Amino acid sequence: MTHPSELKLSMYADEALAAEEAASLRQHVDSCATCQAALAAVRDEAQLIGAALKIEEPGMVAATTVPKFSKPTSLSGFALANVAAGLAVWLAQFLWKTVFGELVFNAASWVASIYLPDVYAMASATALHLIEEGTAMFDAYVGFVAVSLLTVATLVLLVRYRKTHHAPTACLLVFGAILAMPAPVSALDIRGDRAVVTIGASETVDDTLIVAAETVLIEGTVTGDVVAAARRIEVSGTVEGNLLGFSETVAVSGVVNGAVLGAASSLDFLGSALGGDLWVAGETLRIDDDARIEGNATVASRMTSMDGFVAKDLYAFGETVEVGGTLGQDLEAFAARVRLLGESQVGGDVRYRTEDEDNLHVADAVQVGGDVQFLGVPEALRDRSPYATGMFYLWELAWLAGGFIVGLIFLWLAPGARSLSLGAGVDALKTSGVGLLTLVGVPIMAVLAGITLVGLPLSLIVIVAWALAIYLAKIVVASMVGRMLLSGSDSLAWTLLAGLVVVTVAVNLPFIGGIISFVLTIVGLGLLLQFLLGVLPRRASDDPAPV
């Protein structure tokens, strides 16, 4: 015959068993003298404990009752609680996307339909204003400083030579210098009062041209430099100096005797002749077979297609670099793919950096005057898995050691936190929900409180406490997990260490580690808040009543 354990009898005495299990145990106890004696001993023990806890002066405090037996949380129950919390979070996200998402997007569409100044228009207007007024403001500032210095000098002369006949002469010289100061003369041609600014084919700008507009068309000649900011810049004429262009689209089919510096989404050099260097960055870059660059070319683009002529070096950075033209000297490529196509010619060396040596394609008819060198990608720039680096494990070990020390101190100062339990079913969902509200709601309330200067110190304290609670959340959960794993151990250090190891491994699992970390955080925050709410009333009841 199998007799029930002492734990079963204790649960039966405390009416903690299910109805069917209690009825089955009752039938066995009624027919077993041994179990009847054991049950009587359990009940006597409960009565003795209750009698020992009774207060002799019941008028002072209410009578203390012995709590009923509470079944400890099992590891499977804890896992189910976490799964339930995760499902609750997913359900909240699903409801947000399906129920409220439509409202949010409709509201966003309505807000987007309200007229707002175009960002580019604002930037262009600001740049144009600075271009038009900047020189005058600077000249006025310099003039004010000069007049102030001359005035001070006049006063000094008057004070020093006030008793001599040289004072009038000195004052006349100073004021004569002020009147003789030349008026500032602008040496710039500034345009930008129209959506389209055109330098006609028969027009010559004998100066530096600064222009900001929607579209800039240079069909004539500019003897100086060109500084242009527009949505589209087209140069089909001649620029004797340098070209600085910042636009969505830059198209050069004319002559630029100086350097070209630009940034745009699309850059096209079609039959153009550049007398200096090329420095550009953009999404796509195309240099056709009729284009000539007499200097170096330094380009940064997702897609670079160079079919023209570069007299010196080509430095290319991007995803794909295709060379089908002629390079006078070296090719330096830092890209995912490098292709030398057709009958392209490289007068010097070809040095390329890619993930794999096979990412270089050289056609049979390509002529390379120097060496072809595969340099590879520097170690610091490689996309490596964090699990393949020693620093990852070093940081995790540091977190584990820090969590262990902080957890020991916290659990020693707050021994009540050692017995925190998640429960199962609805209790677990309640705890997770409280943690989620704490995680989201506390910073919002802190920001609202910090709007006023009076509430700013309180807001800072709340934010610091909130961040500390987030750090302690996983430590509290780790302590609970460690107690489940080492249920027979009373060592705080071993149970905490075991739980921290499990939590550290779980939050670093590929793909699901982030979700586990989030769930453990909200569960730990819920447990900490429940512990805090349980400590405060007890502390209040322990305070002596005022006399």
Phi, psi and omega in degrees: 000135180261119180270147177293153180286166179297327178296319178297317180296320179296319177294324178294319179294327180271005180058042180258000180271156174294161186298315182293318181292324178292321179294320179295320180291325179297319178298321180291317182295323180297334183253005183232115181292324180297315181290328177297319179292319179295320178296320179296322179295321178297317180292322177297320179297319178296321179293320179296319178296318179296321179292324180292332181271357180291145180265134182292333181248086183295343179289337181283310184224152178295151181298140181271133179253148179282124180295149178286162182293134178244123182291126181295153180286132177272166179296323177293322177295322177296318178297317178297323179295319178294320177298318179297319178297318177299319178295324178296318178296316179298319180296321178297317178296320180296315179297322179298316182291321187274318186271310186265340183301320180298317180296318182297314181292324177296318179295319179297321178296321179295317179296322181293334180285345178288138184291129172228148179299138179296136182300317179296319180298319179296316180295318180295318180295319179296315179297318181295321179297317178295323179294317183286319187257346185299316181295318180295318179297318180296316179298320179296321179295313179298318178298320179297317179296317181296315180296321180297317179296318179294324177295316178299319178298321178297316180297320179297318179295320179297318180293319185286320185247032184293336183259008181243170180276000180278346184299310179300322181296317180297318180295319179296322178295318181295311181292330174295322177296322179296315181291334182277353180298129182287147176288143180297139180241128179279135179248030182236150172251108186251127180225157179156021181269005180229163179291327179237123177249123184237130169260104187298164183297332181264004184261142176234124176261105184271056184189179171281134184252126174241124187217142175223120183197177176293314181226134178239122180241116178248100180255344181261221186235135174238118184281342179253207177275163176235123174243114188230138173229117186199173173285324180220131178237124177236127179239106176245357178260221184232133174240114183287333181259218181266157177241120175244110184233132178230113190199175171283322181224130176237125178232119181241118177234006181253216185241130173233110185283342179259205180274157177241122178234123184202164176216127183198165176290319180229128179235124181233126174243100188246103180068020183275161178233115181250124182275346181240207181277162177240122177231104184220157176217138180184186179282311179228143178227130179229124175240108187282177188288348178263358182275144179230134177236116186276352179245211176272158177234121177239114187230145174228111186204151176295318180230115179245124178236110184244104179248003184263215185237129174237120187290330184241230186270154172240118176250115186237133177232132178162199181272313180228130177237118178242127181240119177234009182247218185236132175244129181288329182230235192269160172242120176245114184237130175237091189206167178286327180221135177233126183230125172256112192251163172057229180249040181295155183229136176235115185288335181245221182270159172244114178239124184225146179239114176220173178293326185226142180296333180287354180283358174263127177242124179238118179292161184295326184273003182287139179246123179241118183285335182247217182260155173254117186239128173262116184259344181074174179268134178305147184303324183290340184258000180285143174278100183245150176292138180298335181287347181265003181250142178291334180297326179300311181290330178293317179292320179294322176295321177295318178296320179298315180294317178296318178296324180294315181293312181296320179296319177298316180295315182296313182289336175285320178285331180235076183298337179295336180288347180289337183258013179297136181225142183280326186081194181218165176066232184295324180299320179294320178295321178298315180298316179295320178296319177297319178295320179295317177296322177295317182297321185267320189281326185298311180296328178295313179295324179295319179295318178297320179291329182280356179297322178271148179295330180293320183272000183296314177300317178297322179298317179296318179297318181295319180297317179296316179296322179296316179295321178295322179294322177298320179294321182282344186301308181293329178294318178295316178296321178298321177298320179292319178296319179297323177294326178291318182289319181248063185296334181269002184257138177258007183278119179295319184296313183293317180295320179294317180296317179298316179294321179294322178297316180296316181294318180299317179294319185294317184285349178254011176292141179298143174073314186252358182298321179295319179295316179298318179299318180295315180296316180296326180294312182290327176295315179296321177297320177297318178295318179296318179294319176298320178296318180294317179293334177280332182282320185298312178298323181294321177294322180294322180288335180281341180293137180294144180289143180295143181278000000 
